């Protein structure tokens, strides 16, 4: 499963739990168009983030026993072939060479007869 799809599902599940409109596990699986097993896996992932999740048999819904907020932010930047893309702090990905290089001081990198100078 892709990471983006998983994050989308976690956000969707969080919204349903937050509004206490999940229904039973099988109803929740139908709402989200996923398997019941995946519902349980997603709930466990939220619990890994220290979400206190309870289930009400009377209301047939999951709810948060304690305050919990989940905010998912995804940022995508499209760059040309000759540009550098920052991956981690201080690390850059050269798209031409598909190699990861870390800059500790001013260094020169020559790639396809082009010089990149990073300070």
N, C-alpha and C positions, 0 to 999 in steps of 0.2 A: 504494500500500500504506500502511496506517495505521502511524503510528509505534509504537503499542502492539503491534500484530501483529509488526512488525519486531523490537522488543525481546524479545518472547516467543520468537521464532524464534532470535535470537542466544543467549538463555539456554539454550534447548533444544540448540542446536548446541554451545555451550560444555560443557554437561554430557556430551554424547556424546563429544566430543573428550577431555575430562578423564578419562573412564572408558575411553577407547580402544575404543569400541564403535560406531564410525561405519559400518564396512563401506566398500565402494567408493563412489564418488560417486553412482552410480545407486542403490545400496542405501540410501544416506543420504537421497537424494531421496524414495525410497519410504517410509522410516521417518518422515520429517518431512511427508509428503504435499505436497511442493512439487516444482518442476521442478529438473532438474540444473543448469540455468543459475543459478537462484536460490541453490542450494547454493554455487556458486562465488562469487556476489556476497556472500553472508553470510560466507564465509571471508575474502574481501577486506576486508570491514568489520572483522572481528576483527583482521586484519593492520594495518588503519589504527589500531587501538588498541594497536599494537606487540606483538601476540601472535605468537610464533614458532611457526608451525604447519608440521608436517612430515607426510609421508605414507609409511607403510610398505607396500611392495608385498607383502612376505612375509606380514604380518599383515592386509593389506587394511583398514587403518584410518588415520585422521588422529590425530595426537597432538601435544602441545605439546613442542617441542624444549627449551624453557626454562620455568621456573615462570611461570604466568599465572593470574590470578584475575579473574573478571568477576562483578560484583554489580549486579543491576538492581533498583532500588527505584522503585516507582510509588505516588504518593499522590494520592488523589482526595477532595476535600471538597465536599459538597453544601451550598449556602447558599440562603437565601430571596432573593426579588427585591429586598428593601430593604437587603441586606447588601453590603459591599464584599468583593471578592476580590483578594488580593495576587497580582500577576503577577511583577513583578521587584522588586528591592530599591528601595523608595521609590516604586514606581509602583502605582497601583491601577486597577482596572477598575470603572467604575460600571455595574452591570447595567441600570439604568433608562435610561441614555443611550447605552449601548454605546460609551463614549468612554474613551480612556486619558488619565489626568491624572497628573502628577508633582507631589509635594508637596516643596517646598524649605524652607518655613517654615510657621507657622500660617496656614492659609487657610480661607476659608469657601466652600462650594459649595452653591448652592441648586438643588434638582431636584424638580420636581413639588410645589412648596410645602413641601418638607422641607429643612431646613438640616443639612448635614453639616459638622462642625467637626473638623479634623484638626490635631493638634499635632506 
